[in-house]
Amino acid sequence: MLGTEFKEQAIYRMEESRKRVLACLDLVPEERIWEQPNPALNSIGNLVLHLCGNITQYILTTLGGAADHRNRDAEFSTRGGKNRAELKAIFDDVLQQSIDRIASATDQELALVKSVQVYELTGIGIILHVTEHLSYHTGQIALLTKLITAEDLGFYKGLDLNKKHQ
């Protein structure tokens, strides 16, 4: 039961981040997707590639058993080559495959320790890493989008976040 609740909550947060990243990609002018604000910051395009690489390595490879073809350095050194539609399609596909894999994970898989990068993590640890890593970079993408567009992204539109707990 707890495994089911954990998976549902992780998927909910991943879906939330997916909607936000895709919305940001829609808002940013095409010519600015690969723009680096300064040498210490990544472009939105680089962050999307990085998320795809990380999620693929952790969920599809480590949890799912697919071959590991990740080139992490290229996620950050790429300076273009994919347009908005291509980035959205790649990101959406990786997220959907990962969500499907998480949904199908058994309690035994959630408890099994596996090696990924320099870490030894259970299936729960792998999913938790991906969920928080995705959220972290979604926030960066949102900030870059706001800096580029000077628009409120409306992520909480229609919600009363001042409502008190009763």
SEFI-412801 format. One record per residue (C-alpha): residue number from 1; z negated, x negated, y negated; residue in three letters. Coordinates in pm, whole numbers, plus 50000, padded with zeros to 5 digits. Layout:
N
doba | pz | px | py | drenfi
NUM | Z | X | Y | ALA
...
***
This chain:
166
doba | pz | px | py | drenfi
1 | 50000 | 50000 | 50000 | MET
2 | 49909 | 49724 | 49752 | LEU
3 | 50230 | 49540 | 49842 | GLY
4 | 50430 | 49851 | 49759 | THR
5 | 50252 | 49899 | 49427 | GLU
6 | 50298 | 49531 | 49340 | PHE
7 | 50671 | 49544 | 49416 | LYS
8 | 50715 | 49867 | 49217 | GLU
9 | 50537 | 49720 | 48914 | GLN
10 | 50738 | 49396 | 48929 | ALA
11 | 51062 | 49592 | 48954 | ILE
12 | 50958 | 49815 | 48664 | TYR
13 | 50899 | 49509 | 48443 | ARG
14 | 51222 | 49344 | 48555 | MET
15 | 51416 | 49664 | 48474 | GLU
16 | 51247 | 49673 | 48133 | GLU
17 | 51354 | 49315 | 48063 | SER
18 | 51705 | 49381 | 48194 | ARG
19 | 51754 | 49668 | 47946 | LYS
20 | 51628 | 49453 | 47661 | ARG
21 | 51844 | 49150 | 47738 | VAL
22 | 52154 | 49367 | 47779 | LEU
23 | 52077 | 49549 | 47453 | ALA
24 | 52040 | 49215 | 47273 | CYS
25 | 52370 | 49091 | 47411 | LEU
26 | 52533 | 49408 | 47277 | ASP
27 | 52386 | 49357 | 46929 | LEU
28 | 52463 | 48990 | 46873 | VAL
29 | 52811 | 48912 | 46740 | PRO
30 | 53023 | 48751 | 47012 | GLU
31 | 53070 | 48430 | 46814 | GLU
32 | 52693 | 48382 | 46783 | ARG
33 | 52588 | 48420 | 47148 | ILE
34 | 52618 | 48042 | 47204 | TRP
35 | 52473 | 47942 | 46866 | GLU
36 | 52172 | 47709 | 46877 | GLN
37 | 51945 | 47760 | 46575 | PRO
38 | 51849 | 47393 | 46603 | ASN
39 | 51864 | 47120 | 46871 | PRO
40 | 51519 | 47212 | 47006 | ALA
41 | 51618 | 47575 | 47071 | LEU
42 | 51849 | 47727 | 47330 | ASN
43 | 52122 | 47978 | 47253 | SER
44 | 52108 | 48330 | 47389 | ILE
45 | 52392 | 48233 | 47623 | GLY
46 | 52192 | 47939 | 47758 | ASN
47 | 51884 | 48156 | 47808 | LEU
48 | 52085 | 48411 | 48004 | VAL
49 | 52232 | 48136 | 48227 | LEU
50 | 51884 | 47991 | 48273 | HIS
51 | 51740 | 48327 | 48373 | LEU
52 | 52020 | 48379 | 48624 | CYS
53 | 51962 | 48034 | 48773 | GLY
54 | 51586 | 48075 | 48794 | ASN
55 | 51593 | 48426 | 48938 | ILE
56 | 51860 | 48330 | 49190 | THR
57 | 51667 | 48022 | 49303 | GLN
58 | 51333 | 48199 | 49334 | TYR
59 | 51429 | 48542 | 49466 | ILE
60 | 51771 | 48521 | 49628 | LEU
61 | 51734 | 48168 | 49767 | THR
62 | 51364 | 48118 | 49836 | THR
63 | 51265 | 48475 | 49917 | LEU
64 | 51607 | 48589 | 50038 | GLY
65 | 51737 | 48285 | 50226 | GLY
66 | 52063 | 48230 | 50032 | ALA
67 | 52193 | 47876 | 49981 | ALA
68 | 52057 | 47694 | 49676 | ASP
69 | 52344 | 47597 | 49445 | HIS
70 | 52145 | 47587 | 49122 | ARG
71 | 52238 | 47335 | 48854 | ASN
72 | 51945 | 47375 | 48616 | ARG
73 | 52064 | 47112 | 48368 | ASP
74 | 52396 | 47296 | 48321 | ALA
75 | 52207 | 47613 | 48226 | GLU
76 | 52093 | 47433 | 47912 | PHE
77 | 52387 | 47200 | 47841 | SER
78 | 52662 | 47463 | 47854 | THR
79 | 52797 | 47541 | 47507 | ARG
80 | 53019 | 47838 | 47583 | GLY
81 | 53280 | 47940 | 47834 | GLY
82 | 53147 | 48286 | 47909 | LYS
83 | 53185 | 48581 | 47678 | ASN
84 | 52947 | 48872 | 47627 | ARG
85 | 53097 | 49085 | 47905 | ALA
86 | 53082 | 48798 | 48155 | GLU
87 | 52720 | 48712 | 48068 | LEU
88 | 52618 | 49077 | 48096 | LYS
89 | 52791 | 49116 | 48432 | ALA
90 | 52640 | 48799 | 48579 | ILE
91 | 52291 | 48882 | 48452 | PHE
92 | 52307 | 49244 | 48567 | ASP
93 | 52432 | 49143 | 48912 | ASP
94 | 52160 | 48881 | 48963 | VAL
95 | 51893 | 49126 | 48849 | LEU
96 | 52018 | 49403 | 49077 | GLN
97 | 52042 | 49178 | 49382 | GLN
98 | 51692 | 49046 | 49311 | SER
99 | 51544 | 49390 | 49259 | ILE
100 | 51701 | 49504 | 49587 | ASP
101 | 51556 | 49198 | 49765 | ARG
102 | 51209 | 49256 | 49619 | ILE
103 | 51219 | 49624 | 49716 | ALA
104 | 51299 | 49529 | 50076 | SER
105 | 51036 | 49254 | 50107 | ALA
106 | 50783 | 49315 | 50383 | THR
107 | 50410 | 49257 | 50353 | ASP
108 | 50456 | 48953 | 50577 | GLN
109 | 50718 | 48810 | 50340 | GLU
110 | 50489 | 48873 | 50044 | LEU
111 | 50215 | 48669 | 50215 | ALA
112 | 50434 | 48386 | 50350 | LEU
113 | 50413 | 48054 | 50161 | VAL
114 | 50747 | 47894 | 50070 | LYS
115 | 50858 | 47588 | 49873 | SER
116 | 51051 | 47638 | 49551 | VAL
117 | 51114 | 47360 | 49300 | GLN
118 | 50784 | 47165 | 49303 | VAL
119 | 50570 | 47466 | 49400 | TYR
120 | 50428 | 47618 | 49715 | GLU
121 | 50411 | 47994 | 49654 | LEU
122 | 50365 | 48310 | 49851 | THR
123 | 50622 | 48585 | 49817 | GLY
124 | 50385 | 48749 | 49569 | ILE
125 | 50366 | 48423 | 49371 | GLY
126 | 50745 | 48397 | 49368 | ILE
127 | 50786 | 48753 | 49239 | ILE
128 | 50509 | 48708 | 48983 | LEU
129 | 50672 | 48389 | 48856 | HIS
130 | 51011 | 48558 | 48817 | VAL
131 | 50861 | 48861 | 48644 | THR
132 | 50667 | 48659 | 48386 | GLU
133 | 50946 | 48403 | 48339 | HIS
134 | 51198 | 48681 | 48278 | LEU
135 | 50963 | 48848 | 48030 | SER
136 | 50897 | 48519 | 47849 | TYR
137 | 51265 | 48445 | 47794 | HIS
138 | 51343 | 48810 | 47716 | THR
139 | 51104 | 48769 | 47422 | GLY
140 | 51292 | 48459 | 47310 | GLN
141 | 51624 | 48643 | 47335 | ILE
142 | 51479 | 48933 | 47135 | ALA
143 | 51353 | 48697 | 46864 | LEU
144 | 51689 | 48519 | 46840 | LEU
145 | 51862 | 48858 | 46822 | THR
146 | 51636 | 48969 | 46538 | LYS
147 | 51699 | 48642 | 46353 | LEU
148 | 52075 | 48682 | 46392 | ILE
149 | 52103 | 49055 | 46321 | THR
150 | 51799 | 49122 | 46096 | ALA
151 | 51759 | 49448 | 46291 | GLU
152 | 51464 | 49618 | 46457 | ASP
153 | 51555 | 49631 | 46824 | LEU
154 | 51382 | 49965 | 46878 | GLY
155 | 51228 | 49871 | 47213 | PHE
156 | 50931 | 50103 | 47146 | TYR
157 | 51116 | 50373 | 46954 | LYS
158 | 50960 | 50714 | 47011 | GLY
159 | 50640 | 50576 | 47165 | LEU
160 | 50299 | 50609 | 47000 | ASP
161 | 50153 | 50266 | 47067 | LEU
162 | 49851 | 50351 | 46852 | ASN
163 | 49733 | 50615 | 47095 | LYS
164 | 49373 | 50553 | 47196 | LYS
165 | 49251 | 50538 | 47555 | HIS
166 | 49060 | 50850 | 47655 | GLN
***
